[in-house]
Amino acid sequence: MEIQENVILKPFSTFKIGGAAQYFSKIKSTEDLVEALRFAQEKDLPVGIIGAGCNLIITDEGIPGLVIKMENQGIAFDSQVVRAEAGLSFAAFTARAHQQGLTGVEWMPSVPSSIGGGIRGNAGAFGGETKDLLKAVQVYRNDRIEEIDVTDLEFQYRYSTFKAKDNTDVILGGVFELQEGSVDDARGEVREFIQKKQANQPTGVACSGCIFQNYEGQILDENLIAEFPELAMFNEKSLIPTGYLIERAGLKGTKVGGVQVSDKHANYIINPGNDARYQDVLDMIAKIKATVKDRFGVDIKEEAVYLHQQMKNR
Ligand SMILES: Cc1cc2nc3c(=O)[nH]c(=O)nc-3n(C[C@H](O)[C@H](O)[C@H](O)COP(=O)(O)OP(=O)(O)OC[C@H]3O[C@@H](n4cnc5c(N)ncnc54)[C@H](O)[C@@H]3O)c2cc1C
């Protein structure tokens, strides 16, 4: 395990924005993690965690403390029970499961994620969610390894207790129970989901997933419902896709500095030249929030995570 100083974080985020971490370490095992955390504790440094870096906003002003990149990627099978380490990608997890004749997680490769990041935010797509086949989560908490039953983690739409402000757990891995099934069919489904995803979201361009959470609530203004009839349907579920609001507020394609609202899906801010600044992202987010508020009267909140706000003594 190596701890480096002054490491630029831009390559570790799919947004391709980010300055230097004071200290940085790639960990390949629980032992590495424990060693890295000890280093931080001795120096009284806050610690931040990067999984696959697909939902992060990283300041380019530099981050004091230790940033740990999770690269523990082990996977072990015991009949239908699968233990996967936090740094393993969703795509590799699904591919390994299929090699073992196990299915049920075909949506996963359509979402770029590590197991740890996916558990934290209960990532999902096409009706599947990380929590669905998850039985327990192994964490490093208060200097000990603990296994927490999934029922104690309050999973909801894109939420688990790992997102709570005072939570300092490092997710070491997940225990899943998969199903036996036709692997040929499952692989076909994976391809189908990936194709659908590629048709509806930006591909081959730097971005950080959906920047905003979908709006949990209703828009009851009759004039707005008359102008945007889909709102009535969204109101029934009290969940309004924020991409819809941003698009209907006329922001698709809008540019601020080096970033742009994607033409394909308005809840994605893209960094087409890989040269955008953190301030461009902040300015764009402020512009989108103000325009959506002005047009629809609702406040939208970020889904993507500001890494510097996640730095905690662990
Ligand atoms: C093109 C694109 C498409 C996407 N589509 C979807 C989609 O369809 N559905 C969806 O749900 N999401 C989607 N996302 C968002 C992203 O894929 C998910 O949020 C993903 O689960 C983030 O996981 P990560 O490993 O990249 O986490 P990161 O972005 O690295 O980190 C996110 C947060 O998790 C924390 N974290 C990561 N690993 C650990 C750990 N081991 N222990 C403790 N904390 C940890 C980090 O500190 C940070 O707070 C998309 C993103 C992109 C770029």
Ligand as a Chemical Component Dictionary entry (heavy atoms), coordinates in Angstrom:
data_LIG
# 
_chem_comp.id                   LIG 
_chem_comp.type                 NON-POLYMER 
_chem_comp.pdbx_formal_charge   0 
_chem_comp.three_letter_code    LIG 
# 
loop_
_chem_comp_atom.comp_id 
_chem_comp_atom.atom_id 
_chem_comp_atom.alt_atom_id 
_chem_comp_atom.type_symbol 
_chem_comp_atom.charge 
_chem_comp_atom.model_Cartn_x 
_chem_comp_atom.model_Cartn_y 
_chem_comp_atom.model_Cartn_z 
_chem_comp_atom.pdbx_ordinal 
LIG C1  C1  C 0 -22.923 7.780 -17.926 1  
LIG C2  C2  C 0 -23.478 7.546 -16.537 2  
LIG C3  C3  C 0 -24.726 6.921 -16.398 3  
LIG C4  C4  C 0 -25.275 6.692 -15.135 4  
LIG N1  N1  N 0 -26.486 6.062 -15.035 5  
LIG C5  C5  C 0 -26.985 5.767 -13.812 6  
LIG C6  C6  C 0 -28.196 5.015 -13.656 7  
LIG O1  O1  O 0 -28.829 4.609 -14.608 8  
LIG N2  N2  N 0 -28.638 4.738 -12.403 9  
LIG C7  C7  C 0 -27.958 5.135 -11.285 10 
LIG O2  O2  O 0 -28.395 4.822 -10.164 11 
LIG N3  N3  N 0 -26.800 5.866 -11.392 12 
LIG C8  C8  C 0 -26.314 6.174 -12.616 13 
LIG N4  N4  N 0 -25.142 6.894 -12.731 14 
LIG C9  C9  C 0 -24.495 7.416 -11.531 15 
LIG C10 C10 C 0 -23.444 6.444 -10.964 16 
LIG O3  O3  O 0 -23.198 5.427 -11.868 17 
LIG C11 C11 C 0 -23.935 5.830 -9.644  18 
LIG O4  O4  O 0 -24.253 6.833 -8.724  19 
LIG C12 C12 C 0 -22.868 4.900 -9.047  20 
LIG O5  O5  O 0 -23.490 3.985 -8.178  21 
LIG C13 C13 C 0 -21.764 5.634 -8.325  22 
LIG O6  O6  O 0 -20.857 4.651 -7.887  23 
LIG P1  P1  P 0 -19.286 4.940 -7.925  24 
LIG O7  O7  O 0 -18.597 3.703 -7.537  25 
LIG O8  O8  O 0 -18.911 5.554 -9.212  26 
LIG O9  O9  O 0 -19.187 5.991 -6.732  27 
LIG P2  P2  P 0 -18.317 7.339 -6.702  28 
LIG O10 O10 O 0 -18.851 8.280 -7.722  29 
LIG O11 O11 O 0 -16.877 7.010 -6.721  30 
LIG O12 O12 O 0 -18.718 7.871 -5.254  31 
LIG C14 C14 C 0 -20.041 8.266 -4.974  32 
LIG C15 C15 C 0 -20.192 8.355 -3.458  33 
LIG O13 O13 O 0 -20.051 7.054 -2.902  34 
LIG C16 C16 C 0 -19.021 7.051 -1.911  35 
LIG N5  N5  N 0 -18.378 5.744 -1.972  36 
LIG C17 C17 C 0 -17.907 5.079 -3.070  37 
LIG N6  N6  N 0 -17.403 3.890 -2.695  38 
LIG C18 C18 C 0 -17.548 3.802 -1.352  39 
LIG C19 C19 C 0 -17.201 2.818 -0.364  40 
LIG N7  N7  N 0 -16.618 1.676 -0.709  41 
LIG N8  N8  N 0 -17.483 3.077 0.939   42 
LIG C20 C20 C 0 -18.081 4.241 1.302   43 
LIG N9  N9  N 0 -18.423 5.203 0.423   44 
LIG C21 C21 C 0 -18.168 4.984 -0.882  45 
LIG C22 C22 C 0 -18.101 8.205 -2.304  46 
LIG O14 O14 O 0 -17.372 8.677 -1.189  47 
LIG C23 C23 C 0 -19.117 9.220 -2.781  48 
LIG O15 O15 O 0 -19.700 9.857 -1.668  49 
LIG C24 C24 C 0 -24.571 7.120 -13.993 50 
LIG C25 C25 C 0 -23.305 7.722 -14.121 51 
LIG C26 C26 C 0 -22.763 7.933 -15.389 52 
LIG C27 C27 C 0 -21.411 8.577 -15.506 53 
# 
loop_
_chem_comp_bond.comp_id 
_chem_comp_bond.atom_id_1 
_chem_comp_bond.atom_id_2 
_chem_comp_bond.value_order 
_chem_comp_bond.pdbx_ordinal 
LIG C1  C2  SING 1  
LIG C2  C3  SING 2  
LIG C2  C26 DOUB 3  
LIG C3  C4  DOUB 4  
LIG C4  N1  SING 5  
LIG C4  C24 SING 6  
LIG N1  C5  DOUB 7  
LIG C5  C6  SING 8  
LIG C5  C8  SING 9  
LIG C6  O1  DOUB 10 
LIG C6  N2  SING 11 
LIG N2  C7  SING 12 
LIG C7  O2  DOUB 13 
LIG C7  N3  SING 14 
LIG N3  C8  DOUB 15 
LIG C8  N4  SING 16 
LIG N4  C9  SING 17 
LIG N4  C24 SING 18 
LIG C9  C10 SING 19 
LIG C10 O3  SING 20 
LIG C10 C11 SING 21 
LIG C11 O4  SING 22 
LIG C11 C12 SING 23 
LIG C12 O5  SING 24 
LIG C12 C13 SING 25 
LIG C13 O6  SING 26 
LIG O6  P1  SING 27 
LIG P1  O7  DOUB 28 
LIG P1  O8  SING 29 
LIG P1  O9  SING 30 
LIG O9  P2  SING 31 
LIG P2  O10 DOUB 32 
LIG P2  O11 SING 33 
LIG P2  O12 SING 34 
LIG O12 C14 SING 35 
LIG C14 C15 SING 36 
LIG C15 O13 SING 37 
LIG C15 C23 SING 38 
LIG O13 C16 SING 39 
LIG C16 N5  SING 40 
LIG C16 C22 SING 41 
LIG N5  C17 SING 42 
LIG N5  C21 SING 43 
LIG C17 N6  DOUB 44 
LIG N6  C18 SING 45 
LIG C18 C19 SING 46 
LIG C18 C21 DOUB 47 
LIG C19 N7  SING 48 
LIG C19 N8  DOUB 49 
LIG N8  C20 SING 50 
LIG C20 N9  DOUB 51 
LIG N9  C21 SING 52 
LIG C22 O14 SING 53 
LIG C22 C23 SING 54 
LIG C23 O15 SING 55 
LIG C24 C25 DOUB 56 
LIG C25 C26 SING 57 
LIG C26 C27 SING 58 
# 
